[in-house]
Amino acid sequence: MATQPEAVEHESKRDTITDKAIAKLRAEPGKRLEWADTVVPQLRLRVSQKGAKHWSVVYRVSGAGDGGKKGKMRRMSLGDYPRVTIAKARDAARDALDLAEKGVNPAQQRKTEAIERNARTLEAIVERFIEEYAKLEQKEWKSTKAYFDNYVLPRWTGRVIDEIGRADVSALLSKVREQGIERARERAEKAKKPRTEDRYELSGLSAAREVRKRLRTLFFWAIEEEMIAVNPVVSIKTKKAQKAFAYKARTRSLSVDELRRVWDAAEELGYRYGRVIQLLILTGQRRSEVANLNTDWLDMDKRCVTVPAWHYKTDKTHTYPLSDPAVEIIKDLPSYKALPEKIEKTHHLFPTDKGDRPISGFSKAKLQLDAKIAELGEKDGLPPLEPWTVHDIRRSVKSGMSELGIPHLHSEQLLGHLIPGVGGIYDTHDYMKEKREAVDLWAKKLLNKQSPREKKHQKARADRG
C-alpha cells in the first residue's frame, strides 16, 4: 500500500530577487526554500530539494470573504525559472494582483482564457470548418481535410487563428512546397520511376497551391464567423509570393498516336484503373466523373451518363453520350456483369475491393500506367512518351475534336464547360445530338488506326461475349 510522502519543511527568505542570487540558491536537505521578492512582495520563487525553481504569486480576492472582505489566501503558478524571467514573473504577478484587487480570481480568469484560446486554436477551427462548411459546401471535403491534416496542422498545432499573419502563411507554403517535392520523389523511387527535377518542382508547387486555396477559404469563413478581421492569405501580394505560387496553366496535349499508346497500356492495366483511362480518352470527361460512375447515373438504353448537379464542378446537371466503344467497355466490366436484374440500390462501376465506394489513389495507378507505356514502347521500338498527366487527356480530346472540325460550342457542351456570356444564359438546348456526333467521330478517329495490340484485345473482348 502506497504511503503519503512526508511533508517538506519550508525555509523562507525575503530579498530582492536577482539572477546572480538565484544561481546561488540551494535548499537545505529535507526542506524547500521559498523566496519572497521585495519589489513585488507577493511574488514567490520556490526552490525544490532537487534544485528546480518555480514562480508563483499569493493573493486575496477582494469581496470574496465574509462581509465583503478579502477572501482566503490563494496561490497561482506563474511558470518555471529561467523560462519565465524575473521581469516577466513580476509583470505576471502585478497583473494577477490587479485582478484580485478588482474582485476577479486571476486563476479562474486564466482558466477561462485558456478555454477560449483553445477554442480559437487552428485545430479547433479546422474541425468546425470541416463540419459546418466543407461537408455542406464542398464535394471533395475529404480532400480538404487531408490537406489540412497532412500539411497545415502538423506545423500550426496550437496556433491561435487571429495570431496567424501573412508571414506565417508564406513560410508555411514554402514548407508545403518542399514537402510536396519530397513526397513526389518518394513515390517515384518506390515505383522505381524517377522523374525530372521540373516534375518534382511541379508537384511541390501544386501542393502549395492547393493548400493556399483551402487556407484562403478557411480564413474567409472565419471572417464571416467573426473570428478574425483580415484574411492573411489574401493579403499576400508581393511579386515573389505571386510568382512562387501562381497557377501555371498546362499546355500538354497528347496526339492521337500518343493517346493510342496510352490506350494500349491502359488495356494491359485492365480493370479498374485501365478502363477508367480508356473511358476518359473516349469521352473527355473529368476523372472524378468517370471514376465515380454508378448505376444512378448510367442509362444504357439511351447510351448516356447524367452526372447530378451536386457532384458536378459547375453545380449543374451534365449529360454526355457514350460512343459504341464506350458502351462495349462498360458492358465488359465485371461490376456491370454482376449487376442484379432489378437494381434497388446504387452500384459503383469502379468500386474498391470492399465495394462500398468508388476507387481513388490515381497517383499510384498513373505510375503503373507510365511504366506499362514504357515497357510496351520498348517492345514496339517507340521513343519514350513525353511527361503527361491524367487531366491532359481532357485537353487532348478537346484539341483532337477541333482537328476533326467539330464546332467549338459542341465540344464545350460535351466537356461540360460553362458557356460564357448571354449564350450560356439564353441557350437552353441540350445539344445531345451534336454531342453524340462528336463522340462518335472522335471514337472513329481514335480507333480507326488500331495497333495490332488493340485489335487483339478487341477480339478477346468480342470472344468473351
C-alpha positions in Angstrom: 0.0 0.0 0.0 1.4 3.4 -1.0 2.1 5.8 1.7 1.8 9.6 1.6 5.1 11.4 1.3 6.3 13.2 4.4 5.6 17.0 4.4 8.6 19.0 3.4 9.5 21.9 5.7 9.8 25.4 4.3 12.7 27.7 4.6 11.7 31.3 4.0 13.8 34.1 2.6 12.9 37.7 1.7 15.1 39.9 -0.5 15.3 41.4 -3.9 15.4 38.6 -6.4 18.3 38.7 -9.0 19.6 36.2 -11.5 23.0 36.2 -9.7 21.4 35.5 -6.4 19.1 32.8 -7.9 22.2 30.9 -9.2 23.5 30.5 -5.7 20.2 29.3 -4.2 20.2 25.8 -2.6 17.5 24.3 -0.5 18.7 22.6 2.7 18.2 18.8 3.0 14.7 18.0 3.9 13.5 21.5 3.2 12.1 23.5 0.3 13.2 27.1 0.0 10.7 29.9 -0.7 12.0 33.3 -1.5 9.7 36.4 -1.4 10.6 39.3 -3.6 10.9 42.8 -2.2 10.0 44.5 -5.4 6.6 42.6 -5.7 6.2 41.2 -2.2 3.5 38.7 -3.2 5.8 37.1 -5.8 7.4 33.9 -4.7 10.2 31.7 -6.0 10.3 28.2 -4.7 13.4 26.0 -4.9 13.0 22.3 -4.5 15.4 19.9 -2.9 16.5 18.9 -6.5 17.1 22.5 -7.5 14.0 23.1 -9.6 12.9 26.7 -9.4 9.2 27.7 -9.8 7.4 31.1 -9.7 4.1 31.7 -8.0 2.1 34.6 -6.7 0.0 34.7 -3.5 -3.2 36.9 -3.4 -6.6 37.5 -1.8 -9.6 38.3 -3.9 -11.4 41.5 -2.9 -15.0 40.9 -1.8 -14.6 37.1 -1.7 -14.7 36.9 2.1 -17.4 37.3 4.8 -18.9 40.8 4.9 -17.3 41.8 1.6 -13.8 41.4 3.0 -10.9 39.9 1.1 -11.1 36.1 0.7 -8.6 33.5 1.9 -5.0 33.4 0.7 -4.6 31.7 -2.7 -1.6 30.8 -4.8 -1.3 30.8 -8.6 1.6 29.3 -10.6 3.5 31.6 -13.0 5.9 29.1 -14.5 9.5 27.8 -14.2 12.7 29.8 -13.9 14.6 30.6 -16.2 12.0 30.0 -18.9 10.0 32.8 -17.1 12.4 35.6 -16.4 12.4 37.7 -13.3 10.9 40.7 -15.2 8.1 38.5 -16.8 7.3 36.9 -13.4 7.0 40.4 -11.8 4.7 41.6 -14.6 2.5 38.5 -14.3 2.3 38.9 -10.5 1.3 42.5 -10.9 -1.4 41.6 -13.4 -2.8 38.9 -11.1 -2.8 41.2 -8.1 -4.6 43.9 -10.1 -7.4 41.4 -11.0 -7.6 40.2 -7.4 -8.0 43.8 -6.2 -10.9 44.2 -8.7 -12.6 41.1 -7.3 -11.6 38.8 -10.0 -9.9 35.5 -9.2 -6.8 35.5 -11.6 -6.5 31.7 -11.5 -10.1 31.3 -12.6 -9.7 34.1 -15.2 -6.7 32.2 -16.7 -8.7 29.0 -16.9 -11.4 30.8 -18.8 -8.9 32.5 -21.2 -7.3 29.1 -21.8 -10.7 27.6 -22.7 -11.4 30.5 -25.1 -7.9 30.3 -26.5 -8.2 26.5 -27.2 -11.5 27.2 -29.0 -9.5 29.6 -31.3 -6.6 27.3 -32.0 -6.3 26.2 -35.6 -7.1 22.6 -34.9 -10.4 23.5 -33.3 -11.2 26.0 -36.0 -10.4 23.5 -38.8 -12.6 20.9 -37.1 -15.5 23.4 -37.1 -14.8 24.4 -40.7 -14.9 20.9 -41.9 -18.2 20.1 -40.1 -20.0 23.4 -40.6 -18.8 24.4 -44.0 -16.7 21.9 -46.0 -19.1 18.9 -45.7 -22.0 21.0 -46.7 -20.5 23.1 -49.5 -17.6 21.1 -50.9 -17.9 18.0 -53.0 -14.4 16.9 -52.2 -14.3 17.9 -48.5 -12.3 14.8 -47.6 -9.5 16.1 -49.8 -9.7 19.5 -48.0 -9.5 17.7 -44.6 -6.5 15.6 -45.9 -4.6 18.8 -46.9 -5.1 20.3 -43.5 -4.2 17.1 -41.7 -1.1 16.4 -43.8 0.3 19.9 -44.5 -1.1 22.5 -42.1 -2.0 21.1 -38.7 1.4 19.4 -38.1 3.0 22.8 -38.4 0.4 25.0 -36.9 -1.0 22.9 -34.0 -1.7 25.2 -31.0 -1.6 28.4 -33.1 -4.4 30.8 -32.4 -6.2 31.8 -35.7 -6.1 35.5 -35.1 -2.4 35.5 -34.4 -1.6 34.0 -37.8 -0.2 36.6 -40.3 0.8 36.7 -43.9 4.5 36.0 -42.9 3.3 32.8 -41.3 1.3 31.8 -44.4 4.3 32.5 -46.7 6.6 30.4 -44.5 4.0 27.6 -44.4 3.5 27.5 -48.2 7.3 27.3 -48.7 7.5 24.3 -46.3 4.5 22.7 -48.1 6.2 23.1 -51.5 9.3 21.4 -50.1 7.2 18.6 -48.6 5.4 18.2 -51.9 8.7 17.8 -53.8 9.9 15.3 -51.2 6.7 13.2 -51.4 6.9 13.2 -55.2 10.5 11.9 -55.0 9.5 9.2 -52.5 6.6 8.0 -54.7 8.8 7.9 -57.8 11.6 6.0 -56.0 9.1 3.5 -54.6 7.7 2.9 -58.1 11.3 2.8 -59.5 10.2 5.5 -61.9 12.5 8.6 -61.4 11.2 11.9 -62.8 12.9 15.1 -63.9 13.5 17.9 -61.4 10.9 20.0 -63.2 8.3 17.3 -62.5 9.2 17.2 -58.8 9.1 21.0 -58.6 5.6 21.0 -60.3 4.4 18.5 -57.6 5.6 20.8 -54.9 4.0 23.9 -56.4 0.8 22.0 -56.9 0.7 21.0 -53.2 1.4 24.6 -52.2 -1.4 26.0 -54.5 -3.9 23.5 -53.1 -3.1 24.3 -49.5 -3.2 28.1 -50.2 -6.6 27.7 -51.9 -8.0 25.9 -48.9 -6.5 28.3 -46.4 -8.0 31.2 -48.2 -11.5 29.6 -47.9 -10.9 28.8 -44.3 -10.0 32.3 -43.3 -12.8 33.9 -45.3 -15.2 31.6 -43.4 -13.6 32.6 -40.2 -14.2 36.3 -41.1 -17.9 35.5 -41.6 -17.9 33.8 -38.3 -16.4 37.0 -36.7 -13.3 35.2 -35.5 -10.9 37.4 -37.4 -11.0 40.7 -39.3 -8.4 40.1 -42.1 -7.6 37.2 -44.4 -3.8 36.7 -44.2 -3.8 34.6 -47.4 -5.5 37.4 -49.5 -3.1 39.9 -48.1 -0.1 38.1 -49.6 0.5 40.5 -52.6 4.3 40.5 -53.0 5.5 39.7 -56.5 7.7 37.0 -55.1 4.7 35.2 -53.5 2.6 35.6 -56.6 5.3 34.2 -58.8 6.1 31.3 -56.4 2.5 30.0 -56.0 0.7 31.3 -59.1 -1.1 28.7 -61.1 0.6 27.9 -64.3 -1.8 26.6 -67.0 -0.7 23.4 -68.6 -0.4 23.2 -72.4 0.4 19.5 -72.9 -1.8 17.9 -75.4 -1.3 14.3 -76.5 -1.5 13.5 -80.2 -3.8 10.8 -81.4 -0.9 8.4 -81.7 0.2 9.2 -78.1 -3.4 8.6 -76.9 -3.3 5.2 -78.7 -0.2 4.3 -76.8 -1.9 5.3 -73.5 -4.9 3.3 -74.6 -2.9 0.1 -75.2 -1.1 0.5 -71.8 -4.5 1.0 -70.1 -5.7 -2.2 -71.8 -2.8 -4.0 -70.2 -3.5 -2.4 -66.9 -7.0 -3.7 -67.0 -10.0 -3.3 -64.6 -10.4 -0.9 -62.8 -7.9 2.0 -63.5 -7.2 0.9 -67.1 -10.9 1.1 -68.0 -11.3 4.5 -66.4 -8.4 5.8 -68.5 -10.0 4.4 -71.7 -13.3 6.0 -70.9 -11.6 9.3 -70.3 -10.0 9.1 -73.7 -13.3 8.3 -75.4 -15.5 10.8 -73.5 -13.2 13.7 -72.5 -14.8 13.9 -69.1 -13.2 14.7 -65.8 -11.5 11.9 -63.9 -13.9 12.1 -60.9 -17.0 11.8 -63.1 -15.8 8.6 -64.7 -14.2 7.1 -61.5 -17.5 7.7 -59.6 -19.7 6.3 -62.4 -22.6 4.4 -60.9 -26.0 2.9 -61.8 -27.9 6.0 -60.7 -26.1 8.0 -63.4 -26.0 5.4 -66.2 -28.7 4.9 -68.8 -27.7 2.1 -71.1 -30.9 2.3 -73.1 -30.2 5.8 -74.1 -26.4 5.2 -74.1 -25.7 8.2 -71.9 -24.5 9.3 -68.4 -26.1 12.0 -66.3 -23.9 13.5 -63.6 -26.1 15.2 -60.9 -25.5 18.8 -60.1 -24.4 18.1 -56.5 -21.4 16.1 -57.9 -20.5 18.3 -60.9 -18.0 21.1 -60.8 -20.3 23.7 -62.3 -23.2 22.8 -59.9 -25.3 22.0 -62.9 -26.5 18.6 -64.1 -24.4 17.3 -67.0 -25.4 14.6 -69.5 -23.0 13.2 -72.0 -23.4 10.4 -74.6 -21.5 7.2 -74.9 -20.0 6.0 -78.2 -20.2 2.3 -79.2 -16.6 1.6 -77.9 -17.5 3.2 -74.5 -20.7 1.1 -74.3 -18.7 -2.0 -75.0 -16.2 -1.2 -72.3 -18.9 -0.7 -69.7 -20.8 -3.9 -70.7 -17.5 -5.8 -70.3 -16.8 -4.5 -66.7 -17.1 -7.3 -64.1 -19.0 -4.9 -61.9 -21.6 -4.3 -64.7 -21.9 -8.0 -65.5 -22.6 -8.7 -61.8 -25.5 -6.3 -61.5 -28.8 -7.8 -60.4 -31.7 -7.8 -62.9 -33.6 -5.5 -60.5 -31.4 -2.7 -59.3 -32.6 -1.4 -55.9 -29.6 0.4 -54.7 -26.6 2.3 -56.1 -23.8 0.2 -57.5 -20.4 1.7 -58.3 -18.9 0.5 -61.6 -15.4 1.1 -60.4 -15.6 0.2 -56.7 -12.9 -0.5 -54.3 -12.3 -4.1 -53.2 -14.9 -3.6 -50.4 -17.4 -2.3 -53.0 -18.7 0.5 -50.7 -17.2 3.4 -52.5 -15.5 4.4 -55.8 -11.8 4.0 -56.4 -9.2 6.7 -55.7 -5.4 6.6 -55.5 -4.7 7.6 -59.1 -1.2 8.7 -58.4 -0.1 5.1 -57.9 -2.1 3.9 -60.9 -0.5 6.6 -63.0 3.0 5.4 -62.2 2.0 1.9 -63.1 0.5 3.1 -66.3 3.6 5.1 -67.2 5.7 2.0 -66.5 3.5 -0.1 -68.8 3.7 2.6 -71.6 7.5 2.5 -71.4 7.5 -1.3 -71.4 5.3 -1.6 -74.5 7.1 1.3 -76.2 10.4 -0.5 -75.8 8.9 -3.7 -77.3 7.5 -1.8 -80.2 10.6 0.3 -80.8 8.9 3.6 -79.9 10.6 6.6 -78.2 9.7 7.5 -74.6 6.4 9.3 -74.1 6.8 12.9 -73.0 5.5 13.6 -69.4 1.8 13.9 -69.1 -1.0 14.0 -66.5 -4.4 12.3 -66.5 -6.1 15.7 -66.8 -4.1 16.3 -70.0 -6.3 13.7 -71.6 -9.3 16.1 -71.4 -7.3 18.8 -73.2 -6.2 16.3 -75.8 -9.7 15.2 -76.5 -10.8 18.8 -76.9 -7.9 19.5 -79.3 -8.5 16.3 -81.2 -12.1 17.2 -81.8 -11.1 20.7 -83.0 -8.8 19.0 -85.6 -11.8 17.0 -86.7 -13.7 20.2 -87.4 -16.2 19.6 -84.6 -17.6 23.1 -83.7 -16.2 24.7 -80.6 -19.6 25.0 -78.9 -20.4 21.3 -79.4 -17.2 20.1 -77.8 -17.5 22.6 -75.0 -21.0 21.3 -74.3 -19.7 17.7 -74.3 -16.9 18.6 -71.9 -19.4 20.3 -69.6 -17.8 23.7 -69.6 -19.9 26.7 -68.6 -20.7 28.8 -71.7 -19.8 32.4 -71.1 -22.0 35.5 -71.8 -25.6 35.6 -72.9 -25.2 32.3 -74.8 -24.9 30.5 -71.5 -28.0 32.2 -70.1 -30.4 32.1 -73.0 -29.4 28.9 -74.9 -31.1 26.0 -73.1 -30.7 23.5 -76.0 -29.2 20.2 -74.6 -27.0 19.6 -77.8 -27.4 15.9 -77.2 -27.5 15.1 -80.9 -24.4 17.2 -81.6 -22.5 15.8 -78.6 -23.3 12.2 -79.8 -22.0 13.0 -83.3 -18.8 14.4 -81.7 -18.1 11.3 -79.5 -18.8 9.0 -82.5 -16.5 10.9 -84.8 -13.8 11.1 -82.1 -14.0 7.3 -81.4 -13.8 6.6 -85.1 -10.7 8.8 -85.4 -9.1 7.4 -82.3 -9.6 3.7 -83.1 -9.6 3.8 -86.9 -5.9 3.0 -87.0 -5.8 0.3 -84.4 -2.5 -1.1 -83.4 -2.1 -4.9 -83.7 -2.1 -5.0 -79.9 -5.6 -3.2 -79.7 -7.0 -5.5 -82.4 -6.0 -8.5 -80.4 -7.6 -7.0 -77.2 -10.8 -6.1 -79.1 -11.1 -9.6 -80.5 -10.6 -11.1 -77.0 -13.4 -8.8 -75.7 -15.7 -9.9 -78.5 -14.9 -13.6 -77.8 -15.9 -13.1 -74.2 -19.3 -12.1 -75.4 
